[in-house]
Amino acid sequence: MADTIPNVQLRAWRNKAQLTRAELAARINATPTGIKDGLNCDEERIRRWEAGEVSWPHSPYRLALTQATGLPVEDLGFSPTKRRNGSRLIEAQIIPTDALRAEADLYGTMELAQQLQASDVGPGTLEALAEAVDLLCRAYPVVSAATLRDRTQKRLAQVTRLLSGRLTLAQHRELLVITGWLTALLGCIHYDLGEREEAETSRRAAYEMGHQVGHGELIGWAYEMSAWFALVEGRYEDVVTSARKGQAAAGMSNAMVQLTLQEARGLARMGDRREADKALSRGADILAKLPPPEHPDNHFVFDHAKWMFYAATAYTWLGDNDRAEEHALETIQIHTRPDGTHNAPMRVADAHIDLGIVHARRGNLDAAVDQGLTAFDIERKSLTDLVNRAGDLDRVLRQNYRREALAQEFHNRYVTARRALTARQPDMLD
């Protein structure tokens, strides 16, 4: 697993142009600079650029890239420097005390002015809570959903108790933001467990918290959850609608990238290749403007590897087997540790489903079933998503290999998982 940051902008441009790495390399060599300087670009060089192993190519290659694509290299994801984002989601939302004092002066109320000073919350409490929320969000990919639900509910109860006590205005607003993130996380966990009604209730509560404090990113994530639910439930027009509404509120944030990629996935489900490519490219451009996250495992953070994961599924749904396979294989590689374990098991499992579908379409039943069963064997946390994606593979297998024993073996495994999910929430898969 590499520490480099994948160059998704270059990859998005190549996908949109529908070029292979070898074809892009040949185009670079055929530019005026490529001919003049005798450049010897090849598929491996393009791979290294896209993998982030080279963040700033040598000058002749930068010029040739611009000639080949019509874009400055900075718009293709290259940069001589890389930044790290050390801030937490909540830290950026603290309202300065001076601004709150101005608010008190504006309304002229003694109670509001006193509230700036009176508090039962000691110094360091909110910082500790923010750190605890960050850790809960980072546990989402690897901790069992039931365990994480219990931990999140306990922390939410603690915050609720604090909200009923004496607080300064700054503390009250920050606690509302903390409550919003915890509620949004809880909604995601409920949905993973097949608890659809509870998930929607939490999603709406997170939206209200974000609206109450004017927190655009939190509002954006509430819309993103709506888009995700619609995607799993097959309401693809609703996916695009919710994603676009969320983008109007999210600002330049992780939520904006996630919403743009959800839009791409909804469009891919509807078979709109042109608009899906556009959304994938927009997401890559927005992502490039954000500093790389310090903790990409946080569920409410969007990293470059997640872009590749989403692209793999989008191209699978669009029927572009070569691009789906390329992105799925790299998703597995990025998230697999040297000992064979995974730091993002849900992404890896989905990538195996994508590969299974690609193999099934190409006529390799053995490889297709092997990939599908591998996805089931990975200790992932979202049964809802797994059943949904496994259903994609099962449909391809039953369409092409209905009489084959291997296809039936996978179907039986899929039906078992589907029944387990339906037992949790009978209307989940209606």
DOKEMAR-925110 format. One record per residue (C-alpha): residue in three letters; x, y, z. Coordinates in pm, whole numbers, plus 50000, padded with zeros to 5 digits. Layout:
residues N
ALAXYZ/...
This chain:
residues 430
MET500005000050000/ALA501655032149883/ASP501815065450066/THR501555084649738/ILE498435103849638/PRO496885091649310/ASN496575117449035/VAL492855114848965/GLN492705146048746/LEU494975131048482/ARG493095098348507/ALA489745116348471/TRP490955134848161/ARG492145102348003/ASN488875084648087/LYS486835112847939/ALA488985111947623/GLN488545073847621/LEU492265067947576/THR494295038847707/ARG497575046647878/ALA499455034747571/GLU497365057447348/LEU497995087747570/ALA501715080047570/ALA501725078147189/ARG499875111447169/ILE502515127747393/ASN505355113947180/ALA503665127946867/THR503475163846999/PRO505885189946862/THR507905187847185/GLY507785150147179/ILE509185149146828/LYS511735177046883/ASP513095162347209/GLY512685126047110/LEU510475118147410/ASN509975081547486/CYS506775081947689/ASP505225047747745/GLU502395031047932/GLU504485026448247/ARG505285063648264/ILE501585072148241/ARG500875046548515/ARG503485062548742/TRP502015096848681/GLU498475084948757/ALA499605065849066/GLY501135097849204/GLU504665083649202/VAL505705114048998/SER504075146649107/TRP505995170248875/PRO507325155948546/HIS510455169548378/SER509985201348176/PRO509765185547826/TYR507065161647944/ARG505105189848108/LEU505155209447782/ALA504215178747578/LEU501345171047815/THR499935205747763/GLN500255201847386/ALA498595167547395/THR495685177247619/GLY495245214547572/LEU495465219747948/PRO498205233148179/VAL499765205148379/GLU498425220248702/ASP494905213048571/LEU495995177048511/GLY496795171248877/PHE500535178748876/SER502115201049138/PRO505685207549257/THR504405207949616/LYS501865187749811/ARG499935199850117/ARG498565181250414/ASN495365190650591/GLY495785187850966/SER492445202851064/ARG489455183651190/LEU485945187651055/ILE484715205151368/GLU487655228651427/ALA486865248451114/GLN483375256351238/ILE484165273951567/ILE482595308651576/PRO485075335451698/THR484155349952035/ASP484465385551902/ALA481785378251645/LEU479505364851916/ARG480095395652130/ALA479085416751832/GLU475915396051807/ALA475195402852174/ASP475705440252121/LEU473455439251817/TYR470515424752008/GLY471345443452325/THR470115415852555/MET471685411052896/GLU470945373952882/LEU472875369552558/ALA475845389152688/GLN475895368353007/GLN475715336752802/LEU479055345752649/GLN480645341152990/ALA478575315053177/SER479335278553116/ASP479345244953292/VAL481735230653033/GLY485345231153139/PRO488285239852914/GLY489345211252690/THR485975193552700/LEU484895203452351/GLU488335196152209/ALA488175161352360/LEU484695156352219/ALA485815167351874/GLU488665142351889/ALA486265115052001/VAL483935122251710/ASP486865121351469/LEU487905087251603/LEU484345073751571/CYS484175085451210/ARG487545069351141/ALA486365036651295/TYR483505033851045/PRO485385012950785/VAL486724986951028/VAL484504984151339/SER481344962951331/ALA478244983551266/ALA476454971851581/THR479434980651802/LEU479915014451637/ARG476195021951670/ASP476375016352046/ARG479465037952084/THR478005065951875/GLN474705065652064/LYS476525067852398/ARG478585097152280/LEU475485113952141/ALA473755110252480/GLN476745126752648/VAL476595156352410/THR472835159552458/ARG473345162352833/LEU475915189852782/LEU473515208752558/SER470995210552843/GLY473495228153070/ARG474925263253078/LEU476995271252770/THR478505301052599/LEU477145308052251/ALA480375295452095/GLN480165263052294/HIS476485258652209/ARG477115262151837/GLU480105238951844/LEU478125212652034/LEU475375215051774/VAL477955208551502/ILE479305178851700/THR475755166051740/GLY475235169551366/TRP478295148751277/LEU477385121951531/THR473825120451402/ALA474985118151041/LEU477355089751134/LEU474585072151321/GLY472355074651014/CYS475005057850799/ILE475395030051054/HIS471645024451077/TYR471465021050699/ASP474344996250697/LEU472374975650949/GLY469244976450733/GLU467465000050974/ARG466045022750707/GLU463525042550915/GLU466105050351182/ALA468625059950914/GLU466255084950754/THR465355099651093/SER469035105051171/ARG469675119550827/ARG466915145050871/ALA468185154151218/ALA471705159651080/TYR470225182250812/GLU468335202551073/MET471485206551284/GLY473415218450982/HIS470625242450885/GLN470345256051239/VAL474015265951258/GLY474465274150888/HIS476945245650836/GLY477005239950460/GLU479165208950463/LEU476945191450718/ILE473895199950507/GLY475745186250206/TRP476425153150378/ALA472745150150472/TYR471875153350103/GLU474645128650020/MET473075103050251/SER469775108150069/ALA471555102149737/TRP473235070849875/PHE469945056550003/ALA468335063149664/LEU471245046349483/VAL470925014449687/GLU467155014449645/GLY467285018949267/ARG465855054349255/TYR468495067549020/GLU466885100548921/ASP466565108249292/VAL470285101549330/VAL471125128849081/THR468535152949224/SER469735149149584/ALA473385151349482/ARG472845183749293/LYS470815199249577/GLY473595190649818/GLN476205206349594/ALA474345239349618/ALA474975239849994/ALA478265221150045/GLY480775247549930/MET484375237749856/SER484495207550086/ASN484775169950111/ALA480995168050089/MET481085185949753/VAL483425159649609/GLN481345131149747/LEU478135146249612/THR479675151049268/LEU480815114849258/GLN477395103049376/GLU475925122849088/ALA478325104548856/ARG477215070948993/GLY473555079448953/LEU474185090148594/ALA476155058348532/ARG473235037448658/MET471065055348403/GLY473605048148128/ASP474545084548064/ARG478255080647983/ARG478825116547870/GLU477395132948184/ALA478925106848416/ASP482375114248271/LYS481765151448323/ALA480805145948687/LEU483845123948749/SER486075151048600/ARG484425178248810/GLY484925157449121/ALA488595152649041/ASP489045190148986/ILE487365198849317/LEU489365172449500/ALA492595187249361/LYS491755220749521/LEU491445205249868/PRO494535196950073/PRO495035159350107/PRO493415147950434/GLU495515138450734/HIS493055110450815/PRO491495097250492/ASP489855068950685/ASN487355093950831/HIS483985085350676/PHE483235122150609/VAL486495128250425/PHE486955121950053/ASP490395111049940/HIS491915103949599/ALA491715066249645/LYS487965069149699/TRP487645086749365/MET489205056449197/PHE486865033249387/TYR483795052649276/ALA485105054148919/ALA485495016148915/THR481835010948997/ALA480655038448761/TYR482505023048467/THR481234988648563/TRP477665001548539/LEU478495019148212/GLY479744986448065/ASP483314999048010/ASN485044967148120/ASP488624978548064/ARG488295010348270/ALA486294992648538/GLU488964965848571/GLU491814991248580/HIS490245011648861/ALA489064981249059/LEU492494964849056/GLU494164996749174/THR491535001449446/ILE492374967049583/GLN496104973749558/ILE495915007149738/HIS493874993450028/THR495684960350080/ARG498384959450345/PRO501534938150311/ASP500014911550539/GLY496954908450311/THR494514926850537/HIS492584957450420/ASN492274992550562/ALA489064998850364/PRO487294965050348/MET484034978750207/ARG485804994649911/VAL487834963149849/ALA484764940849858/ASP482964962949607/ALA486034962849382/HIS485964924749381/ILE482294926049275/ASP483264949548991/LEU485964925348880/GLY483494896448903/ILE481094914448669/VAL483894922248424/HIS485024885648419/ALA481444873548374/ARG480954896248075/ARG484184883547923/GLY483124847347957/ASN485364837148250/LEU482874821148491/ASP485494806948729/ALA487144840748782/ALA483784858548812/VAL482524835749089/ASP485894836249264/GLN485824874149278/GLY482224874249402/LEU482864849049679/THR485984868349780/ALA483794898949832/PHE481544879250067/ASP484544865950260/ILE485924900650337/GLU484974912350683/ARG483084943350576/LYS480564963450775/SER477774972750534/LEU475604942750448/THR473134966050276/ASP475644977750018/LEU477144943049972/VAL473764927549895/ASN472994955249649/ARG476294951149462/ALA476234913149479/GLY472824915149314/ASP474494931749014/LEU476864902448976/ASP474154876549038/ARG472034890948757/VAL474924888648509/LEU475714853048615/ARG472124841248593/GLN471674857648256/ASN474804842048105/TYR475384810148307/ARG472024800248454/ARG472644762748420/GLU476194763248556/ALA476834749748906/LEU479284777448989/ALA476734804048906/GLN474234786349130/GLU476814785049410/PHE477174822649401/HIS473414827249375/ASN472904806549691/ARG475464827449876/TYR473784859249757/VAL470294847249857/THR471544838150205/ALA472944873250253/ARG469794889150114/ARG467614869550356/ALA469824879650647/LEU469394916150552/THR465654912750494/ALA465294897050838/ARG466764928750987/GLN464424951850797/PRO461724934750589/ASP460994964950369/MET464634971950294/LEU464644953749963/ASP461054958349849/
